Amino acid sequence: MAFNVLKFAREVRTEASRVTWPKGKETVQLTGIVLAMVVATSLFFLAVDGIIGAAMRALFGAGG
């Protein structure tokens, strides 16, 4: 089974033309949503880490 580079390139181009690309405004909105979720997730894990750290310090009496 031989690999035909030209056929592959044509198929890639055909598939790429079928893609529905987002508009600029939609891209900006989705980027904002992703950044907000990253910040929210970071704050969540910061809080969880602080709680677990405090529990470990209380339990074992070590750390600072």
DRENTORKOL-3810 file (N, C-alpha, C; in nm, 4 decimals):
REM DRENTORKOL-3810
@n.u->0.0860; n.v->-0.1184; n.w->0.0000; ca.u->0.0000; ca.v->0.0000; ca.w->0.0000; c.u->0.0900; c.v->0.1239; c.w->0.0000
@n.u->0.0991; n.v->0.1913; n.w->-0.1126; ca.u->0.1863; ca.v->0.3070; ca.w->-0.1274; c.u->0.1167; c.v->0.4333; c.w->-0.0740
@n.u->0.1967; n.v->0.5247; n.w->-0.0248; ca.u->0.1457; ca.v->0.6508; ca.w->0.0264; c.u->0.1609; c.v->0.7567; c.w->-0.0821
@n.u->0.0488; n.v->0.8128; n.w->-0.1264; ca.u->0.0498; ca.v->0.9124; ca.w->-0.2323; c.u->0.0403; c.v->1.0514; c.w->-0.1686
@n.u->0.1502; n.v->1.1252; n.w->-0.1726; ca.u->0.1579; ca.v->1.2556; ca.w->-0.1080; c.u->0.0624; c.v->1.3551; c.w->-0.1730
@n.u->0.0533; n.v->1.3560; n.w->-0.3038; ca.u->-0.0342; ca.v->1.4513; ca.w->-0.3721; c.u->-0.1813; c.v->1.4250; c.w->-0.3395
@n.u->-0.2196; n.v->1.2990; n.w->-0.3374; ca.u->-0.3576; ca.v->1.2639; ca.w->-0.3026; c.u->-0.3875; c.v->1.3067; c.w->-0.1589
@n.u->-0.2930; n.v->1.2817; n.w->-0.0703; ca.u->-0.3097; ca.v->1.3220; ca.w->0.0690; c.u->-0.3271; c.v->1.4732; c.w->0.0809
@n.u->-0.2438; n.v->1.5499; n.w->0.0095; ca.u->-0.2512; ca.v->1.6963; ca.w->0.0139; c.u->-0.3865; c.v->1.7456; c.w->-0.0382
@n.u->-0.4370; n.v->1.6844; n.w->-0.1453; ca.u->-0.5685; ca.v->1.7235; ca.w->-0.1981; c.u->-0.6786; c.v->1.6950; c.w->-0.0964
@n.u->-0.6709; n.v->1.5792; n.w->-0.0316; ca.u->-0.7725; ca.v->1.5435; ca.w->0.0672; c.u->-0.7686; c.v->1.6364; c.w->0.1874
@n.u->-0.6491; n.v->1.6736; n.w->0.2298; ca.u->-0.6349; ca.v->1.7675; ca.w->0.3414; c.u->-0.6958; c.v->1.9018; c.w->0.3043
@n.u->-0.6672; n.v->1.9482; n.w->0.1836; ca.u->-0.7209; ca.v->2.0772; ca.w->0.1385; c.u->-0.8745; c.v->2.0722; c.w->0.1311
@n.u->-0.9288; n.v->1.9628; n.w->0.0828; ca.u->-1.0739; ca.v->1.9465; ca.w->0.0733; c.u->-1.1375; c.v->1.9494; c.w->0.2126
@n.u->-1.0779; n.v->1.8752; n.w->0.3052; ca.u->-1.1323; ca.v->1.8711; ca.w->0.4410; c.u->-1.1204; c.v->2.0074; c.w->0.5097
@n.u->-1.0087; n.v->2.0767; n.w->0.4887; ca.u->-0.9887; ca.v->2.2079; ca.w->0.5493; c.u->-1.0903; c.v->2.3087; c.w->0.4975
@n.u->-1.1318; n.v->2.2954; n.w->0.3718; ca.u->-1.2309; ca.v->2.3881; ca.w->0.3166; c.u->-1.3693; c.v->2.3639; c.w->0.3769
@n.u->-1.3934; n.v->2.2470; n.w->0.4337; ca.u->-1.5223; ca.v->2.2146; ca.w->0.4963; c.u->-1.5328; c.v->2.2636; c.w->0.6403
@n.u->-1.4212; n.v->2.3043; n.w->0.6969; ca.u->-1.4192; ca.v->2.3479; ca.w->0.8368; c.u->-1.4916; c.v->2.4812; c.w->0.8493
@n.u->-1.5732; n.v->2.4934; n.w->0.9530; ca.u->-1.6382; ca.v->2.6208; ca.w->0.9831; c.u->-1.5511; c.v->2.6959; c.w->1.0823
@n.u->-1.4849; n.v->2.7999; n.w->1.0353; ca.u->-1.3938; ca.v->2.8751; ca.w->1.1201; c.u->-1.4709; c.v->2.9796; c.w->1.1994
@n.u->-1.4363; n.v->3.0027; n.w->1.3259; ca.u->-1.5068; ca.v->3.1024; ca.w->1.4066; c.u->-1.4731; c.v->3.2444; c.w->1.3607
@n.u->-1.5680; n.v->3.3338; n.w->1.3831; ca.u->-1.5466; ca.v->3.4753; ca.w->1.3513; c.u->-1.4600; c.v->3.5378; c.w->1.4603
@n.u->-1.4102; n.v->3.6565; n.w->1.4350; ca.u->-1.3218; ca.v->3.7241; ca.w->1.5299; c.u->-1.3858; c.v->3.7476; c.w->1.6654
@n.u->-1.5116; n.v->3.7937; n.w->1.6650; ca.u->-1.5806; ca.v->3.8225; ca.w->1.7905; c.u->-1.5994; c.v->3.6947; c.w->1.8716
@n.u->-1.6353; n.v->3.5869; n.w->1.8052; ca.u->-1.6544; ca.v->3.4586; ca.w->1.8733; c.u->-1.5221; c.v->3.4090; c.w->1.9322
@n.u->-1.4139; n.v->3.4276; n.w->1.8589; ca.u->-1.2823; ca.v->3.3861; ca.w->1.9073; c.u->-1.2445; c.v->3.4624; c.w->2.0337
@n.u->-1.2692; n.v->3.5929; n.w->2.0339; ca.u->-1.2384; ca.v->3.6754; ca.w->2.1511; c.u->-1.3235; c.v->3.6319; c.w->2.2705
@n.u->-1.4531; n.v->3.6061; n.w->2.2482; ca.u->-1.5406; ca.v->3.5637; ca.w->2.3568; c.u->-1.4958; c.v->3.4294; c.w->2.4144
@n.u->-1.4657; n.v->3.3346; n.w->2.3279; ca.u->-1.4232; ca.v->3.2030; ca.w->2.3750; c.u->-1.2888; c.v->3.2100; c.w->2.4469
@n.u->-1.2001; n.v->3.2959; n.w->2.3994; ca.u->-1.0720; ca.v->3.3147; ca.w->2.4663; c.u->-1.0938; c.v->3.3701; c.w->2.6066
@n.u->-1.1861; n.v->3.4654; n.w->2.6203; ca.u->-1.2181; ca.v->3.5207; ca.w->2.7522; c.u->-1.2749; c.v->3.4156; c.w->2.8458
@n.u->-1.3614; n.v->3.3306; n.w->2.7929; ca.u->-1.4197; ca.v->3.2233; ca.w->2.8740; c.u->-1.3109; c.v->3.1269; c.w->2.9198
@n.u->-1.2216; n.v->3.0892; n.w->2.8294; ca.u->-1.1125; ca.v->2.9975; ca.w->2.8653; c.u->-1.0229; c.v->3.0601; c.w->2.9718
@n.u->-0.9871; n.v->3.1856; n.w->2.9557; ca.u->-0.9024; ca.v->3.2517; ca.w->3.0556; c.u->-0.9725; c.v->3.2603; c.w->3.1903
@n.u->-1.1019; n.v->3.2895; n.w->3.1905; ca.u->-1.1777; ca.v->3.2956; ca.w->3.3162; c.u->-1.1806; c.v->3.1588; c.w->3.3840
@n.u->-1.1977; n.v->3.0539; n.w->3.3073; ca.u->-1.1987; ca.v->2.9192; ca.w->3.3650; c.u->-1.0609; c.v->2.8808; c.w->3.4185
@n.u->-0.9552; n.v->2.9227; n.w->3.3513; ca.u->-0.8195; ca.v->2.8960; ca.w->3.4000; c.u->-0.7973; c.v->2.9654; c.w->3.5337
@n.u->-0.8394; n.v->3.0908; n.w->3.5441; ca.u->-0.8246; ca.v->3.1650; ca.w->3.6694; c.u->-0.9077; c.v->3.0995; c.w->3.7798
@n.u->-1.0329; n.v->3.0640; n.w->3.7496; ca.u->-1.1193; ca.v->3.0012; ca.w->3.8497; c.u->-1.0618; c.v->2.8679; c.w->3.8965
@n.u->-1.0119; n.v->2.7887; n.w->3.8037; ca.u->-0.9529; ca.v->2.6597; ca.w->3.8396; c.u->-0.8262; c.v->2.6791; c.w->3.9223
@n.u->-0.7451; n.v->2.7764; n.w->3.8864; ca.u->-0.6234; ca.v->2.8050; ca.w->3.9623; c.u->-0.6568; c.v->2.8459; c.w->4.1050
@n.u->-0.7562; n.v->2.9311; n.w->4.1213; ca.u->-0.7961; ca.v->2.9743; ca.w->4.2554; c.u->-0.8523; c.v->2.8575; c.w->4.3364
@n.u->-0.9285; n.v->2.7706; n.w->4.2709; ca.u->-0.9823; ca.v->2.6532; ca.w->4.3386; c.u->-0.8699; c.v->2.5656; c.w->4.3917
@n.u->-0.7723; n.v->2.5337; n.w->4.3063; ca.u->-0.6631; ca.v->2.4472; ca.w->4.3500; c.u->-0.5728; c.v->2.5161; c.w->4.4514
@n.u->-0.5579; n.v->2.6471; n.w->4.4440; ca.u->-0.4833; ca.v->2.7212; ca.w->4.5460; c.u->-0.5517; c.v->2.7068; c.w->4.6817
@n.u->-0.6847; n.v->2.7197; n.w->4.6835; ca.u->-0.7597; ca.v->2.7060; ca.w->4.8078; c.u->-0.7525; c.v->2.5626; c.w->4.8606
@n.u->-0.7704; n.v->2.4656; n.w->4.7741; ca.u->-0.7632; ca.v->2.3252; ca.w->4.8165; c.u->-0.6245; c.v->2.2938; c.w->4.8715
@n.u->-0.5203; n.v->2.3414; n.w->4.8045; ca.u->-0.3842; ca.v->2.3187; ca.w->4.8507; c.u->-0.3624; c.v->2.3822; c.w->4.9877
@n.u->-0.4145; n.v->2.5024; n.w->5.0067; ca.u->-0.4014; ca.v->2.5687; ca.w->5.1363; c.u->-0.4731; c.v->2.4929; c.w->5.2476
@n.u->-0.5917; n.v->2.4432; n.w->5.2170; ca.u->-0.6692; ca.v->2.3670; ca.w->5.3160; c.u->-0.5973; c.v->2.2362; c.w->5.3510
@n.u->-0.5522; n.v->2.1658; n.w->5.2509; ca.u->-0.4815; ca.v->2.0397; ca.w->5.2763; c.u->-0.3506; c.v->2.0664; c.w->5.3517
@n.u->-0.2797; n.v->2.1714; n.w->5.3135; ca.u->-0.1555; ca.v->2.2066; ca.w->5.3832; c.u->-0.1809; c.v->2.2397; c.w->5.5291
@n.u->-0.2863; n.v->2.3164; n.w->5.5547; ca.u->-0.3194; ca.v->2.3513; ca.w->5.6930; c.u->-0.3590; c.v->2.2272; c.w->5.7726
@n.u->-0.4333; n.v->2.1376; n.w->5.7102; ca.u->-0.4724; ca.v->2.0137; ca.w->5.7780; c.u->-0.3496; c.v->1.9279; c.w->5.8089
@n.u->-0.2563; n.v->1.9191; n.w->5.7182; ca.u->-0.1349; ca.v->1.8407; ca.w->5.7422; c.u->-0.0510; c.v->1.9025; c.w->5.8535
@n.u->-0.0385; n.v->2.0359; n.w->5.8548; ca.u->0.0358; ca.v->2.1021; ca.w->5.9608; c.u->-0.0305; c.v->2.0806; c.w->6.0963
@n.u->-0.1642; n.v->2.0865; n.w->6.0989; ca.u->-0.2361; ca.v->2.0654; ca.w->6.2240; c.u->-0.2244; c.v->1.9191; c.w->6.2704
@n.u->-0.2298; n.v->1.8297; n.w->6.1744; ca.u->-0.2243; ca.v->1.6872; ca.w->6.2066; c.u->-0.0856; c.v->1.6433; c.w->6.2526
@n.u->0.0178; n.v->1.6902; n.w->6.1824; ca.u->0.1524; ca.v->1.6433; ca.w->6.2119; c.u->0.2378; c.v->1.7460; c.w->6.2855
@n.u->0.1902; n.v->1.8692; n.w->6.3003; ca.u->0.2631; ca.v->1.9722; ca.w->6.3740; c.u->0.3953; c.v->2.0111; c.w->6.3102
@n.u->0.4050; n.v->1.9996; n.w->6.1789; ca.u->0.5296; ca.v->2.0340; ca.w->6.1098; c.u->0.5017; c.v->2.1403; c.w->6.0061
@n.u->0.6074; n.v->2.1972; n.w->5.9532; ca.u->0.5939; ca.v->2.2954; ca.w->5.8455; c.u->0.5823; c.v->2.4355; c.w->5.8993
@n.u->0.5721; n.v->2.5292; n.w->5.8042; ca.u->0.5699; ca.v->2.6651; ca.w->5.8503; c.u->0.4739; c.v->2.7442; c.w->5.7834
END
